[in-house]
Amino acid sequence: MLMTSASAFADMPNYNMEVGLQTGVAYCMGESSPYAFQSSTYTLGAQFRYKFTPRLALQTKMQYTPVYQKNDFCNIDVTAEYNFFRFGLNYYDARVTYLSPFVYLGVGTSLLLKRRGPKAYAGVYLPVGVGLKWKFAERWQLQAAWQHQIYLDPMKGDNIDGAGDTNYNILNGDVISTLTASIVFEFAQEKKKCIICKD
């Protein structure tokens, strides 16, 4: 019986990589809109994640976001992610849970395309966010995330909303925030480990 339980535990699949699609609401906090969710618009994106452990991961994400029908943003960022619980599906390990909040922080680059005129800017931002994961099947997850993109003023970040520079926040720049939902698929199964033997 002990050997059967150990074998079943070892057969529980784990996957090292994830891909996903996301959509949601975006808003800009700047000179022309100082409140959250004021003049909201939509955002679309895709993500790739590599999991080092059930708690630690590295994510690359791409997003498209129009702002006030004046500017279009194409963003790509890389973030380090920490899950508060050991995330996954494993009926033989009480430490593993199918629901986990997470936080992340990283760096990103953005291409701002102005619809009025030929101007375009490249900028750097700091993505910081919180979220919640739900693993509802062996390879599938649903995720919700609230991310803030803090644009750095030296990289033209303070003209996102087209209202110019009025020293809105401590970084002297505008902030774009997104509230998104994602569907995520896991792949690249982790090599199985034998608990009983060393080979």
N, C-alpha and C positions, 0 to 999 in steps of 0.2 A: 504493500500500500504506500509506504514511504517513497519507494522508487517511482511508482506511478505518479504521485503528486509532484515529485521533483521533475520528472520528465514533462508533465503538463505545464509546469511553471516555466521551464526552459523553452517550450514551444510557443509561448505568448509572443507575438510578433511586435517588434519595435522598428520604427523607421527614422532615418537620419535626416531626411529632406522633406520640404513641403513647398507647394505652389498654391497660389490662391488668387481670386479675383475679389475686388472690393468696390463698393459704391456707398455714397452717403451725402452728407451735407457739409458745406464749407462756408466759412465766413471770415471776413477780414476785420481786425480791430486796428483802426488808425484814426487819422484826423477827421475823416468824413463819417465814421461809424465807430464810436467809442464803446458800444455795448456788444456783448456776446450774442450771436445769432441774428444780429441786425443785418438786413440786406443779404440774406443767405442765398447761396447758389449750390450747385452740385459738384461732386468730385468723382472721378473714376480712377481705378488703379489696379495694379498687379503686384504680387509679392513673391519672393523666394526666401526660404528660411533653411538654415543648416543648424541642426541641434547637436550640441556637444554633449549635453546631459539632459535629463528630464526637466531641469530648471534653467539651463543656460543655452542661449541660441544667438545666432547672428543673422540679421535679416536685411535684405535689399528690397527696396520698394520703389515703384514708379507711379506717379500720379499726374493726372491732368485736371486742372481747376481753372475755370473762368471766373474773373472777379469783376463785378459791376458792369458786365458787358463792355468793359474798356480794355482789360488786359487778359491774356491767357498765360497760364503757367504750366510748364512741363518740369516736374521735379523728379529727382532720383536721390535717394538717401540710403545710408548704411547705418544700422543701429544695433547696439548690444541690448539683449533682452533678458530679463530675469523673471522667472515664474515663482510665485510665492509657495507653490506646492509642487510636488513631483507629478508632472502632468502626463496622463496617458490612460490606457485601459489595461488593468491587470488585476484579476480577481483573486490572485494568490499573494498579493503584496498590499497590505493595508496603507502603506505610505503613498501609494499612487492613487491619484484622484482624477476623475474625468472633468472636473471644473476647477479653474484656477485663475485668479487675477494676476496681472503682470505689469511691469513697468519697463520702459526702454528709453535710451538716450543715444544720440549719435551725431552725425554730420551729413549735410546734404548740399547739393548744388541745384540751382533753378535757372531755367531760361524763361525770361519774361518777354512776351511778345505783345507789343502795344498795337491795338487794332487801328488806332488813329495815327497815321504817320508810319514811317519805315523804322522807327526806333525799336531796338531790342536790347535787353540787358541780361547779363549773366550774374548770378548772385550766389552767395553762400548762406546757409541757414543752419540753425541748430534744431533738430527734431527731438521733442521730448513728449512722452505720452504715457497713458495708462490704459489698460484694457482688461477684458475678460474672455477666457477661452472655454468652450464647451466641446468635448469630444463625444459625439453622439454615435459614432460607428468606428469600426476598426481603423479605417483610413481617412475618416472625414471629421472635420471640425467646423464649428461656427465661431467667429470671433467678432468682438465689438471693441473699438479703440477710439480714444479721444486724443488727438495729437495737436500740439502747438508747434508751429514753424516760426522760430524767432530769426528774422532776417537781420543781417549785420549791415549797419548803415554805410560803412565804407564800400560795400558791394552793391550799392544802388537799391538797398532794401527799403528805403523810406519813401518811395514813391509808388508803392504797390497800389494804393487806392486812387492815385491820380490827384491827391490833394496837396502834395508838397510836404515840406518839412516844418512841423510845428512842435518838435520835441515831445512826441506823444508819451513815450515810456522811457525807462531807465537806459535802454540800449539805443535810444534815439532812432527807433525804427518801427515799422508796422509788423503786425503778427497775423499770420493766417492760421486758422484752426480748422480741423476736420473732425467730424464725428461719423465713423464708417462702420459698416458691417461687411464681413468677409466670409466666403466659403472656401475652405482649404482642403487640399488633398495631399496625403502623405505617400511617399515612395522611398525607394532605396532601403530595402529591409536590412536591418542590422544583422551582422553575422551572429548566429546562435551560439550561445555558450553552454557547454555541458557542466552541470553543477556537480555531478557525481565523479566524473573523471577529469584528468588534466589535459587530455588530448582533444 
